[in-house]
Amino acid sequence: MTHFILKRFWYGILVLLGVVVVVFFLFNVLPGDPARMMLGQRADSASVVAINKDLGRDKPLVVQFFSYLNDLSPVSVHNTTASESFWFLDPVKYGKTLKVISFGSSSLVVKKPYLRRSYQSKRNVSDILSEGFVNTIILALVAMMFAILIGITVGIVCAIYKNTFIDRISLVFSVLGMSLPSFFVAILNAWIFAFVLVRFTGLNMTGSLYGVDDLGRGTFLDLKNLILPAVTLGIRPLAIIVELTRNSLLEVMAQDYIRTARAKGLSKTRVILKHALKNALNPVVTAISGWLASLLAGAVFVEFVFDWKGIGVVIVNALDKYDFPVVMGAVLFISIILIIINFFVDIIYGMLDPRIRLQ
């Protein structure tokens, strides 16, 4: 099991390195001058040259890449004496650092990953992303919990009552859930439940996790604003989980050991919950992992429609303003989350099915 965990961890590191390479070179070959984005189109040439030098864009692209990699790495090498050096350990940029070993004018240090600064606001990208990440992770987790609880329950019911009216109507809704795009479902839900039926639901068409008190007493936790975006975001994974749970459970129920358990006189419900469900959940667990990561990356439209102040809105605004460091940081941030989720899911999958450890 230890060898399996180490191998998956190494695969995750390689994937992350590949993402860093693709993201860096993709955004550095796109048209646009960051200096003019920061200073405005009427900036003089001397100021543009100075800003590009400060950003390191006057260096060869390969040097810029290794500098970016050095900034991202929690363990990096920096010059600690020459402030004019491109590799200088600037305390304003990197914050608190821990020197591990020094060699000449350079040192090996441990620090927080540095995602650079926004071209527009001049703020650290990590600060910008952290503000929206909490809202996005809450939205994604609630949406996924909704999809898991309802999806597995409905999938089990469909398997028990195979080819009945309940099974057929559930499959129809599952197909619709998989077919309809998120932005359309978001607009439809907002119109129906927050406009047409607002007198009965009391839901807001837009809003974030915290509302502002009308009496000026500050902000308060407004959980009802979470209902519509979470349900909207959870519909597609819900449909997938219903289908996977039903089909996988029916396949497992056809196995010989299940027939043996039934022959011993165990009830159908007991056989399903105690013997069949564990093995049937393997593909469901895999789907959940992929969908949780997808929800974090794909919440852009839902957040935009419901004005949910999450990382998706941050990405849209950054793309609109060509603020590439924010977009790059967001892509890497989501990639790391995806890799971490897949790492733990691989371990869980290996625990559920020992054959996976041999791969």
C-alpha positions as CSV (number, residue, x, y, z in Angstrom):
1,M,0.0,0.0,0.0
2,T,2.9,2.4,0.8
3,H,4.4,1.8,-2.7
4,F,1.0,2.5,-4.3
5,I,0.7,5.8,-2.3
6,L,4.2,6.9,-3.2
7,K,3.7,6.1,-6.9
8,R,0.4,8.1,-7.0
9,F,2.1,11.0,-5.3
10,W,4.9,11.0,-7.8
11,Y,2.4,10.9,-10.7
12,G,0.6,13.9,-9.1
13,I,3.9,15.9,-9.0
14,L,4.6,15.1,-12.7
15,V,1.1,16.2,-13.7
16,L,1.5,19.4,-11.7
17,L,4.8,20.1,-13.4
18,G,3.2,19.5,-16.8
19,V,0.4,22.0,-16.0
20,V,3.0,24.6,-14.9
21,V,4.9,24.2,-18.2
22,V,1.7,24.5,-20.4
23,V,0.2,27.4,-18.4
24,F,3.4,29.4,-18.4
25,F,4.3,29.1,-22.1
26,L,0.7,29.4,-23.2
27,F,0.1,32.7,-21.5
28,N,3.6,34.1,-22.4
29,V,3.1,33.7,-26.1
30,L,-0.3,35.4,-26.1
31,P,-0.4,38.9,-27.5
32,G,-0.4,41.9,-25.1
33,D,2.1,43.9,-23.1
34,P,1.7,43.7,-19.4
35,A,3.4,47.0,-18.8
36,R,0.9,48.8,-21.0
37,M,-1.9,47.0,-19.2
38,M,-0.6,48.3,-15.9
39,L,0.3,51.8,-17.0
40,G,-2.3,52.4,-19.7
41,Q,-2.0,52.8,-23.4
42,R,-0.6,56.3,-23.2
43,A,2.4,55.4,-21.0
44,D,5.8,56.6,-22.2
45,S,8.4,54.1,-23.5
46,A,10.8,54.5,-20.6
47,S,8.1,53.6,-18.1
48,V,7.1,50.5,-20.2
49,V,10.7,49.4,-20.3
50,A,11.1,49.8,-16.6
51,I,8.0,47.8,-15.7
52,N,9.0,45.0,-18.1
53,K,12.4,44.9,-16.5
54,D,10.8,44.7,-13.0
55,L,8.6,41.9,-14.2
56,G,11.6,40.1,-15.7
57,R,10.1,40.2,-19.2
58,D,13.4,41.5,-20.6
59,K,15.0,38.2,-19.9
60,P,15.0,35.2,-22.3
61,L,11.8,33.1,-22.1
62,V,13.6,30.1,-20.6
63,V,15.0,32.2,-17.8
64,Q,11.6,33.6,-17.1
65,F,10.2,30.1,-16.9
66,F,12.8,28.9,-14.3
67,S,12.2,32.1,-12.4
68,Y,8.4,31.4,-12.4
69,L,9.1,27.8,-11.3
70,N,11.4,29.1,-8.6
71,D,8.7,31.4,-7.3
72,L,6.1,28.7,-7.3
73,S,8.2,26.1,-5.5
74,P,8.0,26.1,-1.7
75,V,11.8,25.3,-1.7
76,S,13.7,27.7,-3.9
77,V,17.1,29.3,-4.5
78,H,17.5,33.1,-4.2
79,N,20.2,35.8,-4.1
80,T,20.1,37.3,-0.6
81,T,22.6,40.2,-1.0
82,A,22.2,41.9,-4.4
83,S,18.8,43.7,-4.5
84,E,19.2,44.4,-8.2
85,S,19.5,40.7,-9.0
86,F,16.6,39.1,-10.9
87,W,16.8,36.2,-8.3
88,F,16.8,38.5,-5.2
89,L,14.9,37.3,-2.2
90,D,12.5,40.3,-1.9
91,P,10.8,40.2,1.5
92,V,7.9,42.3,0.1
93,K,7.1,39.6,-2.5
94,Y,7.9,36.4,-0.6
95,G,7.0,37.4,3.0
96,K,8.5,35.3,5.7
97,T,11.1,32.8,4.6
98,L,13.3,30.2,6.3
99,K,16.9,29.8,5.2
100,V,18.0,26.2,5.0
101,I,21.5,26.6,3.7
102,S,23.7,29.4,2.3
103,F,26.3,29.1,-0.5
104,G,28.0,32.4,-1.4
105,S,25.5,35.1,-2.1
106,S,22.7,32.6,-2.6
107,S,20.5,30.6,-0.2
108,L,18.2,27.7,-0.3
109,V,15.0,28.9,1.4
110,V,11.6,27.6,2.4
111,K,8.7,30.0,1.6
112,K,5.1,30.3,0.5
113,P,4.5,29.8,-3.2
114,Y,4.5,33.2,-4.9
115,L,2.0,33.5,-7.8
116,R,3.2,37.0,-8.8
117,R,1.1,40.2,-8.8
118,S,-2.0,41.2,-10.6
119,Y,-1.4,43.6,-13.6
120,Q,-4.5,45.6,-12.7
121,S,-4.7,45.8,-8.9
122,K,-1.0,45.2,-8.1
123,R,-2.1,42.8,-5.4
124,N,-0.7,39.4,-4.8
125,V,-2.5,36.8,-6.8
126,S,-2.7,34.4,-3.8
127,D,-4.6,37.1,-1.9
128,I,-7.1,37.6,-4.7
129,L,-7.7,33.9,-5.1
130,S,-8.1,33.2,-1.4
131,E,-11.0,35.7,-1.2
132,G,-13.0,33.8,-3.8
133,F,-11.8,30.3,-3.0
134,V,-13.7,29.9,0.2
135,N,-17.0,30.8,-1.5
136,T,-16.3,28.4,-4.4
137,I,-15.3,25.5,-2.3
138,I,-18.4,25.9,-0.1
139,L,-20.6,26.0,-3.2
140,A,-18.9,23.0,-4.8
141,L,-19.0,20.9,-1.6
142,V,-22.6,21.6,-0.9
143,A,-23.5,20.9,-4.6
144,M,-21.5,17.6,-4.4
145,M,-23.1,16.5,-1.1
146,F,-26.6,17.2,-2.6
147,A,-25.6,15.1,-5.7
148,I,-24.2,12.3,-3.7
149,L,-27.0,11.9,-1.1
150,I,-29.8,12.2,-3.7
151,G,-28.0,10.4,-6.5
152,I,-27.0,7.3,-4.6
153,T,-30.4,7.0,-2.9
154,V,-32.3,7.4,-6.2
155,G,-29.8,5.0,-7.9
156,I,-30.5,2.3,-5.3
157,V,-34.2,2.8,-5.6
158,C,-34.0,2.5,-9.4
159,A,-32.0,-0.7,-9.1
160,I,-34.5,-2.2,-6.6
161,Y,-37.5,-1.2,-8.8
162,K,-35.9,-1.9,-12.1
163,N,-38.1,-1.3,-15.2
164,T,-40.9,0.2,-13.1
165,F,-42.4,3.7,-13.4
166,I,-40.1,5.0,-10.7
167,D,-37.1,3.7,-12.6
168,R,-38.2,5.1,-16.0
169,I,-39.1,8.6,-14.7
170,S,-35.8,8.8,-12.8
171,L,-33.8,7.9,-15.9
172,V,-35.7,10.5,-17.9
173,F,-34.7,13.2,-15.4
174,S,-31.1,11.8,-15.4
175,V,-30.8,12.2,-19.2
176,L,-32.2,15.8,-18.9
177,G,-29.8,16.6,-16.2
178,M,-26.8,15.4,-18.2
179,S,-28.0,17.1,-21.4
180,L,-28.9,20.6,-20.2
181,P,-25.9,23.1,-20.0
182,S,-25.3,24.6,-16.6
183,F,-25.8,28.2,-17.7
184,F,-29.3,27.4,-19.1
185,V,-30.3,25.5,-15.9
186,A,-28.9,28.4,-13.8
187,I,-31.0,31.0,-15.7
188,L,-34.1,28.7,-15.6
189,N,-33.8,28.1,-11.9
190,A,-33.3,31.8,-11.1
191,W,-36.3,32.7,-13.2
192,I,-38.7,30.1,-11.8
193,F,-37.7,30.0,-8.1
194,A,-36.4,33.5,-7.5
195,F,-38.9,35.4,-9.8
196,V,-42.0,33.5,-10.6
197,L,-42.3,31.6,-7.3
198,V,-40.5,34.1,-5.1
199,R,-43.5,34.6,-2.9
200,F,-43.4,30.9,-1.9
201,T,-39.7,30.3,-2.0
202,G,-38.3,33.6,-0.6
203,L,-35.1,33.0,-2.6
204,N,-33.0,35.7,-4.0
205,M,-32.0,35.8,-7.7
206,T,-28.5,36.9,-6.8
207,G,-26.4,37.0,-3.7
208,S,-23.4,35.6,-2.0
209,L,-22.7,33.7,1.3
210,Y,-22.8,36.9,3.3
211,G,-25.5,39.6,3.1
212,V,-25.5,43.2,4.2
213,D,-27.8,44.1,7.0
214,D,-30.3,46.8,6.0
215,L,-29.9,48.6,9.3
216,G,-26.2,49.0,8.8
217,R,-25.2,46.5,11.5
218,G,-22.6,44.7,9.3
219,T,-22.8,41.4,7.4
220,F,-24.6,38.2,8.2
221,L,-24.5,34.6,7.0
222,D,-27.2,34.2,4.4
223,L,-27.4,30.5,3.7
224,K,-30.5,30.7,1.5
225,N,-28.4,32.3,-1.2
226,L,-26.5,29.0,-1.4
227,I,-29.6,26.9,-2.3
228,L,-30.2,27.8,-6.0
229,P,-26.5,27.9,-7.1
230,A,-25.7,24.6,-5.2
231,V,-28.7,22.8,-6.7
232,T,-28.0,24.1,-10.1
233,L,-24.3,23.1,-9.9
234,G,-25.2,19.7,-8.5
235,I,-27.8,18.6,-11.1
236,R,-25.3,17.2,-13.7
237,P,-23.2,15.1,-11.2
238,L,-26.5,14.0,-9.6
239,A,-27.7,12.6,-13.0
240,I,-24.3,10.8,-13.5
241,I,-24.4,9.3,-10.0
242,V,-27.9,8.0,-10.4
243,E,-27.0,6.3,-13.7
244,L,-23.7,4.9,-12.4
245,T,-25.2,3.7,-9.1
246,R,-28.1,2.0,-10.8
247,N,-26.1,0.3,-13.5
248,S,-23.3,-0.8,-11.3
249,L,-25.6,-2.1,-8.6
250,L,-27.6,-4.2,-11.2
251,E,-24.3,-5.6,-12.5
252,V,-23.1,-6.6,-9.0
253,M,-26.5,-8.0,-8.2
254,A,-26.1,-10.5,-11.0
255,Q,-22.9,-11.9,-9.5
256,D,-22.8,-15.5,-8.0
257,Y,-22.0,-14.4,-4.5
258,I,-25.1,-12.2,-4.4
259,R,-27.3,-15.0,-5.5
260,T,-25.7,-17.1,-2.8
261,A,-26.5,-14.5,-0.2
262,R,-30.1,-14.3,-1.4
263,A,-30.3,-18.1,-1.3
264,K,-29.4,-18.0,2.4
265,G,-32.6,-16.1,3.1
266,L,-31.2,-12.6,3.4
267,S,-33.6,-9.8,2.5
268,K,-33.0,-7.9,-0.8
269,T,-32.4,-4.7,1.1
270,R,-29.9,-6.3,3.4
271,V,-28.1,-7.9,0.5
272,I,-27.8,-4.6,-1.3
273,L,-26.7,-2.5,1.6
274,K,-24.3,-5.0,3.2
275,H,-22.9,-7.0,0.3
276,A,-23.5,-5.4,-3.1
277,L,-23.3,-1.6,-2.5
278,K,-19.6,-1.6,-1.4
279,N,-18.5,-3.1,-4.7
280,A,-21.0,-1.1,-6.7
281,L,-19.6,2.2,-5.4
282,N,-16.2,1.9,-7.1
283,P,-17.2,3.7,-10.4
284,V,-19.3,6.1,-8.3
285,V,-16.3,7.1,-6.2
286,T,-14.3,7.7,-9.4
287,A,-17.1,9.9,-10.9
288,I,-17.4,11.9,-7.6
289,S,-13.7,12.7,-7.7
290,G,-13.8,13.9,-11.2
291,W,-17.0,15.9,-10.8
292,L,-15.8,17.6,-7.6
293,A,-12.8,18.9,-9.4
294,S,-15.0,19.8,-12.4
295,L,-17.4,21.7,-10.1
296,L,-14.5,23.8,-8.8
297,A,-13.4,24.6,-12.4
298,G,-16.8,24.8,-14.0
299,A,-18.7,26.9,-11.5
300,V,-17.9,30.0,-13.6
301,F,-21.3,30.3,-15.3
302,V,-23.3,29.4,-12.2
303,E,-21.4,31.9,-10.1
304,F,-21.8,34.6,-12.8
305,V,-25.6,34.1,-13.1
306,F,-26.2,34.1,-9.4
307,D,-23.5,36.7,-8.7
308,W,-21.8,34.3,-6.3
309,K,-18.5,35.9,-5.3
310,G,-16.3,32.9,-6.0
311,I,-13.2,32.1,-7.9
312,G,-15.1,31.7,-11.2
313,V,-16.1,35.4,-11.1
314,V,-12.4,36.3,-10.4
315,I,-11.4,34.3,-13.5
316,V,-14.0,36.0,-15.7
317,N,-13.0,39.5,-14.6
318,A,-9.3,38.7,-15.0
319,L,-9.8,37.3,-18.6
320,D,-11.9,40.4,-19.4
321,K,-8.9,42.6,-18.4
322,Y,-6.1,40.4,-19.7
323,D,-4.8,40.0,-16.2
324,F,-2.8,36.9,-17.0
325,P,-1.1,36.3,-13.6
326,V,-4.5,36.0,-12.0
327,V,-5.7,33.6,-14.6
328,M,-2.5,31.5,-14.5
329,G,-2.7,31.4,-10.7
330,A,-6.3,30.3,-10.8
331,V,-5.6,27.6,-13.3
332,L,-2.7,26.3,-11.2
333,F,-4.8,26.6,-8.0
334,I,-7.6,24.5,-9.5
335,S,-5.1,22.0,-10.9
336,I,-3.6,21.5,-7.5
337,I,-7.0,20.9,-6.0
338,L,-7.8,18.4,-8.8
339,I,-4.6,16.5,-8.2
340,I,-5.1,16.4,-4.5
341,I,-8.6,15.1,-4.9
342,N,-7.6,12.4,-7.4
343,F,-4.7,11.4,-5.1
344,F,-7.0,10.7,-2.2
345,V,-9.6,9.1,-4.4
346,D,-7.0,6.7,-5.8
347,I,-6.1,5.7,-2.3
348,I,-9.8,5.1,-1.4
349,Y,-10.3,3.2,-4.6
350,G,-7.2,1.1,-3.8
351,M,-8.7,0.3,-0.4
352,L,-12.1,-0.7,-1.9
353,D,-10.5,-2.8,-4.6
354,P,-7.0,-4.3,-3.8
355,R,-6.5,-5.2,-7.5
356,I,-6.0,-1.4,-8.2
357,R,-2.8,-1.4,-6.1
358,L,-1.2,-3.8,-8.5
359,Q,-1.5,-1.4,-11.5
